[in-house]
Amino acid sequence: MKTYDAIVVGAGHNGLTTAAFLAKAGLDVVCVEKNDYIGGATVSRNLYKDWLYSNCSYVCSLLRPEIYRSLELHKHGLQVTPYGGSVTFMENGDYYGSYHDPEAAYREDVRFSRKDADAHKNYSADTMRQCRLIRDFLLRTAPDPTSFKPRDLLELIRIGGKINEMGEDRIYETIRFWTMSVAEYLDEFFETDVIKTALSASGIIGTALGIHSPGTAYVLLHHYMGDVDGNVGSWGFARGGTGAVANAIAGAFQAEGGELRTEAGVDKFIVRNGKAAGVALDNGDDIRANVVVSAMDVKRTFLTCMDKSDLPEKFLKRVENFKIRGSSGKINIALDGLPTFPALPEGSPLYLADMHFTDSMERMERAYDDWKDGTWSKDPYIDMTIPTTNDPTMAPPGKHFMSCFIQYCPRQIDGRDWTQEDKDGFQKSVFDQISNYSPDFKDLVLHAEVRTPQDIENEIGITEGNIFHGELTMDQLMFNRPVPGYAQYRSPIGGLYMCGSSNHPGGGIMGAPGANAAREILGDLKRPNTVPENFGDD
Ligand SMILES: Cc1cc2nc3c(=O)[nH]c(=O)nc-3n(C[C@H](O)[C@H](O)[C@H](O)COP(=O)(O)OP(=O)(O)OC[C@H]3O[C@@H](n4cnc5c(N)ncnc54)[C@H](O)[C@@H]3O)c2cc1C
């Protein structure tokens, strides 16, 4: 039987990134994927006629430019174009728009409060400072603060230097920022409810937390720290949907001689004498390699695909305690035409923006109360985009694809699995919400794919369908992600590595966990490093 140099389990974008950098170093690599398509949560799927749905992730910003350039993803068809601003529709018939153009943005804030318009500059500067700090950590392995290894000590000194450069006041502010709630943070800048509401959403998207929960200010950074073409904080659409990202990375992997096998689900990791020896597939086949890399989340990796007897008890306990909670749903819709939004002036650039329908902090928190009560939000927060206003390739001419990301939506309803009736009720709450602001919306719907956390878990294998493979709270970040003592992509099993979003620096279409894992593996194998350094572009 052939023995590979490395097996990567899971062809999501992180698994593919690890596989591509290992193959680039000359390793003989196979990437195995349980589904008959690749991409995991970074996928475009043709589920209705000629429509292409980005049926999980839908917008791009976080993908590290170093990875993009190093793997030459443009040569494999990846093109990301920015889209314009966002809008929050209000119950009183007005709307709050957020524009890229600074003058338009200032004028819009002034419509609500001159004080807030002035405060917005300070807010943007403050969050950008936090982004600069965190961006520097993304393509680096988090140092272990308990280690005396020279590399950990040197990295700790480097980080200490960075923090020291910030000066006394900013150090205090940064520690507050990393631990406070997004609502408290926004209260320090703004007085207008709808402005705070519009900004607060980035603190709770993808989390099982509310805007008043400690730690949600930090989550803002996961929505601000990326860039499109160097514009930090911008978001864009991948042409052809987010599957174009995974397809391009897969193209780079295959161009280096990598082998991709779909419909090859892993049942168990094979462990011999405490070391990884390969994988046993669901179909009964075994594949051999001394390096095995899991791109699945940490719970699925160690609680489902391992014999517990192979793992230390303390480690297992920590994996069990790692928080991965389903909190978000998705509805993908084929539209017969572009819906109208009477609150917007005709020809408004906000027709190209992402759209929201929650206009108060009270409504935002109440949406979370429903999740705590074990059901979907009856007045949901929706992040709605129409990618075809930017990329006509995703639907037939004149038709549109609408993507609705919905907060909050639990993994179980009142402690039991979802029924079709529940799914219909969830869809109704979303459709009613949109049609309150767009009277022709419902008539334009040709097809809708409703995805609960349970569906996402079943299809992609992410525990509870949590979009980040685990909450992004301080107790689960940096050297604590996913497990203290195992935050450098290694595991208690020799030769078994982790490269998915449960690892530093977390979820989103970023590629950083995948690239960092590849660097560590190549270091252990004493192979030349193919993973790019941080550009240090700030
Ligand atoms: C609904 C939704 C919306 C999102 N929206 C955005 C967004 O707009 N922008 C953004 O940046 N991020 C978004 N995210 C987050 C982002 O998509 C994920 O964090 C990221 O794609 C995870 O990538 P990954 O490679 O780490 O893991 P995954 O994409 O989860 O990949 C894991 C892979 O492993 C495979 N697998 C699982 N079990 C097995 C097995 N036993 N054997 C073999 N293969 C297996 C899966 O099929 C999958 O292909 C969203 C996520 C979701 C779910």
The ligand as a Gaussian input file, in Angstrom:
#p B3LYP/6-31G(d) Opt

LIG

0 1
 C      -23.424000      29.910000       7.418000
 C      -22.019000      30.439000       7.448000
 C      -21.770000      31.735000       7.019000
 C      -20.481000      32.252000       7.078000
 N      -20.222000      33.495000       6.532000
 C      -18.937000      33.910000       6.418000
 C      -18.616000      35.036000       5.621000
 O      -19.473000      35.622000       4.955000
 N      -17.317000      35.425000       5.567000
 C      -16.320000      34.758000       6.235000
 O      -15.148000      35.165000       6.157000
 N      -16.602000      33.651000       6.961000
 C      -17.872000      33.197000       7.036000
 N      -18.159000      32.033000       7.685000
 C      -17.075000      31.344000       8.392000
 C      -16.146000      30.595000       7.457000
 O      -16.833000      30.158000       6.335000
 C      -15.553000      29.402000       8.202000
 O      -14.977000      29.820000       9.424000
 C      -14.475000      28.743000       7.371000
 O      -14.921000      28.508000       6.055000
 C      -14.040000      27.454000       8.018000
 O      -13.035000      26.893000       7.210000
 P      -12.238000      25.610000       7.644000
 O      -11.449000      25.207000       6.455000
 O      -11.514000      25.870000       8.910000
 O      -13.348000      24.521000       7.980000
 P      -14.594000      23.949000       7.137000
 O      -14.970000      24.872000       6.058000
 O      -15.606000      23.567000       8.140000
 O      -13.987000      22.657000       6.455000
 C      -13.904000      21.413000       7.089000
 C      -13.990000      20.351000       6.007000
 O      -13.868000      19.063000       6.599000
 C      -14.780000      18.187000       5.958000
 N      -15.026000      17.068000       6.869000
 C      -15.710000      17.076000       8.046000
 N      -15.703000      15.865000       8.595000
 C      -14.971000      15.070000       7.764000
 C      -14.586000      13.716000       7.805000
 N      -14.928000      12.906000       8.815000
 N      -13.820000      13.210000       6.785000
 C      -13.429000      14.013000       5.758000
 N      -13.789000      15.311000       5.668000
 C      -14.535000      15.843000       6.667000
 C      -16.003000      19.046000       5.729000
 O      -16.890000      18.488000       4.782000
 C      -15.330000      20.340000       5.264000
 O      -15.099000      20.334000       3.885000
 C      -19.433000      31.464000       7.604000
 C      -19.664000      30.150000       8.006000
 C      -20.950000      29.632000       7.927000
 C      -21.187000      28.203000       8.368000

